[in-house]
């Protein structure tokens, strides 16, 4: 057996780190010491195996699209920042110019404005008060926000306007007759509809919590191919640096329309959406970390063994996750999920297992309702 | 792949053409993903690091010199991202430890290659140093620069130990 010093020399020789003289000496040693020569052979074999090792891990197919989507987002943010800088420079120039105007002209203008404002205020109060009630009002909590490119923020926001909340800022938007949006930190959204019964926004990124009023009005968020609808559900949604969104349902249930399929997610469930368009398997906040890890792994490789482990370890808390998985797997595996789910929340007497196997929408909803009412 | 062809795509990408950069991503995706997976052991971490790597590459493409090869350049970005993800660098400097983790759980790793599995079952720092040196052909000096705290003799000792562990493990594989 080679001693420690010889071993160090052996590895240095193998790495080509010895000087020509040291190399010659070591080659002489190799001829005399058979065990050292065997060790060298083992190292060469190791290197051969290493260099022949294939690239065996397949990246998720959506990764390139996620990257290019992110690049597009970065590009548009950079363009927006440039345009903001340009507009800020322009505004500064205008401000300088305005300062040069004589104080007499300003005084006259102020008097005229005051008179006009008094008149307009009266008309506004008596005739347009109802319209004001139909706008979305902003209540800043801390930091800064902008509507469009307005440097001096307004207190109201209307359709087609873009609302931007600054980093480390906080604000609330009151949506008449529907609810409140509580925004936390850097967030960008566009108002689509301020209809009192049917408010909706498009969310680019950020962090918001929706608190509904107990009413029949509904609130919707559009994100690429996804449409999130809350009728009476409190939820929180936040995005990370890669454009992935996490939705935590805090009360009742949310509907998410994804590629023409409408899915329902109950409270205490977490739904993740990668790059705003890939829906991952939802899970309950009460489930175990091991179960979440299994779901993550399954989302990436759709490995049958992983699915079997998921089915095997699922508990009552995971019933709605299993129900979701029914629509994500092929019919052969669907039966395994039905059997497991049946042991947790039995199929209602009027639900046909055969129709569940073909994902009949009505039967699927009946079973979902049964699970929902049993758990909550 | 033809170097001239790659150079042409890199030139296009440096002009801000996204389709060219997308092509560079596609060409290098599997290599970067496998590098990240072997070092970090989970598909989630590997995906995150791969995405971050390509996004950083796009943002810094103007800094790629004409004498640098795109694949080597992006690989070095990936290694920095992987070391950040694995929280290696500053921690090794302060503690001086060369192996601050236990053997990883490799049950969830989906590979049929037993030798690959043996490499991935090595402790974190041993695995990363060994892959950098013996598989990715970085010199001990390069690795010392990456690891920011491990000395060359420490790195050589890690490579030696890992090789010996693997030689031993192959006997029983």
Interface residues (C-beta under 8 A of the other chain):
Chain A: X7 X8 X11 X12 X42 X43 X45 X46 X47 X49 X50 X51 X53 X54 X55 X56 X57 X58 X59 X60 X63 X64 X66 X67 X68 X70 X71 X72 X74 X242 X293 X296 X297 X300 X301 X303
Chain B: X18 X21 X22 X25 X26 X29 X30 X31 X33 X34 X37 X38 X43 X44 X46 X47 X48 X50 X51 X52 X54 X55 X58 X59 X108 X110 X111 X112 X113 X115 X116 X119 X134 X135 X156 X159 X160 X163 X166 X167 X170
